[in-house]
Amino acid sequence: MDDNSIIIENTGSTIDARLAARLRGLRGERNLTLDGLAARAGVSRSMISLIERGQSSPTASVLERLAAGLGVTLASLFAEEERPDAPPVARRADQTVWRDPESGYRRRNLSPPGFPSPIELVEVVLPPGTRVAYDSAWRAAAVHQQLFILEGEITLTVGDDTHRLAAGDCLAMRLDRPTRFHNPATVPARYLVALTTEAAPAGQGDAKRRGVPP
């Protein structure tokens, strides 16, 4: 398996430590071994182990594969567990910001951490000339997403369909095909992403994932 990630020495990095704990927690909730998640996500067992120990700073493409394997959205990997006493407001200074070590693209989780809601909001800044690819297609639960371009422009390919989006444009899509993001301009593109996840239909499981037995 080809794992795109950057090994880091600073294992005390706050964002990597939070991500490591979140991955371990989600995997534990699903009673998945490292081998089990590796089979689902298409990421090697050794790489997952490094990430969960905070010894690797994964790229966006690796995180997206892990999110698909866990049955959650990419934004969920940076979120907190829901709790009834979570405040409904997320101040900008407190919002989690993550930078992809490969492409330099930045994503900011806008939704109040821990507050129960079926909607996730994310702000993304895509540097000029940057390309980001998400190859996962299979998901146990349907994820619906809408993108609203705030500044700049992007070319978004969903499966075989390509959309050229400029400021003010909004695209609705379902995360069930590989996607490619490209900023063809000389200035950064900034866009808002809204996501919601449906419950997985009864009887659908790993048997449909790359021949993995149920």
Secondary structure, 3 states (H helix, E strand, C coil): CCCCEEECCCCCCHHHHHHHHHHHHHHHHCCCCHHHHHHHHCCCHHHHHHHHCCCEEECHHHHHHHHHHHCCCCHHHHCCCCCCCCCCCCCHHHCCEEECCCCCCEEEECCCCCCCCCEEEEEEEECCCCEEEECCCCCCCCEEEEEEEEECEEEEEECCEEEEEECCCEEEEECCCCEEEECCCCCCEEEEEEEEECCCCCCCCHHHCCCCCC
